[in-house]
Amino acid sequence: MLSDFDQLERQNQPDGIHSMRQTINLSLAGMALICISILVAPPQGMAHQFYISICEMDHNPDTHTLEITFNIFTDDLEQTLEAQGTGKLHLGTDRESEAADRYISRYLEQHVSIEIDGRNLEAKYLGRETEGEVTWCYAEIGDVPSISTVTVINTLLIEMFEDQTNMIHIKTNDQKKSMLLTRAKDRGTVEF
């Protein structure tokens, strides 16, 4: 809705100026959207400006499981694993290494530890999907009827990227709690 001043100003301007203002506003909005999309999902071959992984943990009280999804930049994951001697993995391509899942499973096991209500529990790697710039890894922990406290140690990609941040989101009993883990603080605990 236009203010009285804006309406008066609009009446005193030729249609071309009003139209130009709308175009400029739309152009600025478009440029902002393009800048944001470049930061969030840069074109292939262009390094992104930040290093982050996201881990979602959803407690399923019906099946007594903790369902875990890791969202990791594909190039970061490949670079980290290749630095450990895996060779080129080519994730998500027709040249993908047959051993890719084995390497990823072992890496997650070595760099993520989950303790629920004082019990250190092992996650079972279920598989993954690679969609361009992002690799989704799936795991599950059984024998989790309820959750009061969760402690997570997450050192994914920290040895490779100094600024790596690992976000953890945990949902149980219609509650969601989060933590940010970094090289300086790779362990966190939440209570429900």
Secondary structure, DSSP 8 states (H G I E B T S, - for coil): ---HHHHHHHHTS-HHHHHHHHHHHHHHHHHHHHHHHHHHS--TTS--S--EEEEEEEEETTTTEEEEEEEEEHHHHHHHHHHTT-----TTSTT--TTHHHHHHHHHHHHEEEEETTEEE--EEEEEEEETTEEEEEEEE---S--SEEEEEE-TTTTT-TT-EEEEEEEETTEEEEEEEESS--EEEEE-
